[in-house]
């Protein structure tokens, strides 16, 4: 008899780790979907050789100012990528805002519903922006 959650699948755990038996750890069901979201959002388009279009355009914002406009663009990029690459998700809403304590961090809060389910899940994807101070200190360190 088939379980109504079988479509959620099973795959490698992210980040990849070794289990107690010395094999590669796996994840399944809702946890596999959650980890898949981190893979999608953490991959920049062009990083995967055989799937150059896979990933999220949020990485294009790495050098953008930490502003409301950048946050709005991050929301759109994340929602587009999730809808495009995660068919097990039926609804997603992203809200992004600068982190209070870290000026270079943009927190993207993601609410999603797994297809065929009625309960909302959520996660926070921290995205780090670079600023000119980081670039200047890297240039000074590299010139010595």
C-alpha positions as CSV (number, residue, x, y, z in Angstrom):
1,X,0.0,0.0,0.0
2,X,1.3,3.4,-1.0
3,X,1.7,6.1,1.6
4,X,0.1,9.5,0.6
5,X,3.5,11.1,1.4
6,X,5.6,8.9,-0.9
7,X,5.7,11.7,-3.5
8,X,7.9,13.7,-1.1
9,X,10.7,11.3,-1.8
10,X,14.0,10.5,-0.3
11,X,17.5,11.8,-1.1
12,X,20.9,12.8,0.1
13,X,21.0,14.9,3.2
14,X,22.2,18.5,2.8
15,X,24.8,19.2,3.8
16,X,26.2,15.8,2.9
17,X,27.3,13.8,5.9
18,X,28.2,10.3,6.9
19,X,25.7,8.2,8.9
20,X,26.6,5.8,11.8
21,X,27.1,2.9,9.4
22,X,29.7,4.8,7.4
23,X,27.3,5.4,4.5
24,X,26.0,8.7,3.1
25,X,23.2,10.2,5.2
26,X,19.8,10.6,3.6
27,X,16.6,12.6,4.3
28,X,13.1,12.0,3.4
29,X,9.6,13.4,3.3
30,X,9.1,17.0,4.6
31,X,12.8,17.3,5.7
32,X,13.9,16.4,2.2
33,X,11.7,19.2,0.8
34,X,13.2,21.7,3.4
35,X,16.7,20.7,2.5
36,X,15.9,21.0,-1.2
37,X,14.9,24.6,-0.7
38,X,18.3,25.4,0.8
39,X,20.0,23.8,-2.2
40,X,17.9,25.8,-4.6
41,X,18.5,29.1,-2.8
42,X,22.1,28.4,-2.1
43,X,23.0,27.7,-5.7
44,X,23.7,30.5,-8.2
45,X,22.7,30.0,-11.8
46,X,25.7,28.8,-13.8
47,X,27.3,26.8,-10.9
48,X,26.0,23.4,-12.0
49,X,27.7,22.3,-15.2
50,X,24.9,20.0,-16.5
51,X,22.1,22.4,-15.3
52,X,23.4,25.9,-15.9
53,X,20.0,27.5,-15.4
54,X,19.4,25.8,-12.0
55,X,19.5,28.1,-8.9
56,X,18.3,31.4,-7.5
57,X,19.2,34.8,-8.9
58,X,19.5,36.2,-5.3
59,X,23.2,35.8,-5.8
60,X,23.1,38.7,-8.3
61,X,22.4,40.9,-5.3
62,X,25.6,40.1,-3.4
63,X,27.0,43.6,-4.0
64,X,23.7,45.5,-3.7
65,X,23.0,47.9,-0.8
66,X,21.0,46.4,2.0
67,X,17.9,48.3,1.3
68,X,14.1,47.8,0.8
69,X,14.6,47.6,-2.9
70,X,17.2,44.8,-2.6
71,X,14.9,43.0,-0.1
72,X,12.0,43.2,-2.6
73,X,14.1,41.8,-5.4
74,X,15.3,39.0,-3.1
75,X,11.7,38.1,-2.4
76,X,10.8,37.8,-6.0
77,X,14.0,35.9,-6.9
78,X,13.4,33.3,-4.1
79,X,9.8,32.8,-5.0
80,X,10.5,32.4,-8.7
81,X,13.3,29.8,-8.0
82,X,11.2,27.8,-5.6
83,X,8.2,27.6,-7.9
84,X,10.4,26.7,-10.8
85,X,12.5,24.0,-9.2
86,X,10.5,22.5,-6.4
87,X,7.3,20.9,-7.7
88,X,6.4,19.5,-4.3
89,X,5.6,23.1,-3.1
90,X,2.1,24.3,-3.9
91,X,2.3,27.8,-2.2
92,X,5.2,30.0,-1.2
93,X,5.5,33.5,0.2
94,X,8.9,35.1,0.8
95,X,9.5,38.3,2.9
96,X,13.0,39.7,3.2
97,X,14.4,42.3,5.6
98,X,17.8,43.5,6.7
99,X,19.0,41.8,9.9
100,X,19.0,44.1,12.9
101,X,22.4,43.1,14.3
102,X,24.3,42.4,11.1
103,X,24.3,45.2,8.5
104,X,25.4,42.9,5.7
105,X,22.8,40.2,6.3
106,X,19.4,40.0,4.6
107,X,17.0,37.5,6.1
108,X,14.6,35.9,3.7
109,X,11.6,34.4,5.6
110,X,9.9,31.7,3.5
111,X,6.5,30.3,4.2
112,X,5.5,27.3,2.1
113,X,2.8,24.7,1.8
114,X,3.7,21.2,0.5
115,X,1.4,20.0,-2.2
116,X,-1.6,18.0,-0.9
117,X,-1.0,19.3,2.7
118,X,-2.7,22.0,4.6
119,X,-0.1,22.9,7.2
120,X,2.3,25.8,6.6
121,X,6.0,25.3,7.0
122,X,8.6,28.1,7.3
123,X,12.3,28.7,7.3
124,X,14.7,31.6,7.3
125,X,17.4,31.8,4.6
126,X,20.2,34.2,5.6
127,X,21.8,35.9,2.7
128,X,25.0,37.9,3.2
129,X,25.8,41.0,1.2
130,X,29.3,42.4,0.7
131,X,30.0,46.0,1.2
132,X,32.7,48.3,0.0
133,X,34.5,48.1,3.4
134,X,34.9,44.3,2.9
135,X,36.3,44.9,-0.6
136,X,38.7,47.7,0.6
137,X,40.1,45.6,3.5
138,X,40.6,42.6,1.2
139,X,42.5,44.8,-1.3
140,X,44.7,46.2,1.4
141,X,45.4,42.7,2.8
142,X,46.2,41.4,-0.7
143,X,48.6,44.3,-1.4
144,X,50.9,43.6,1.6
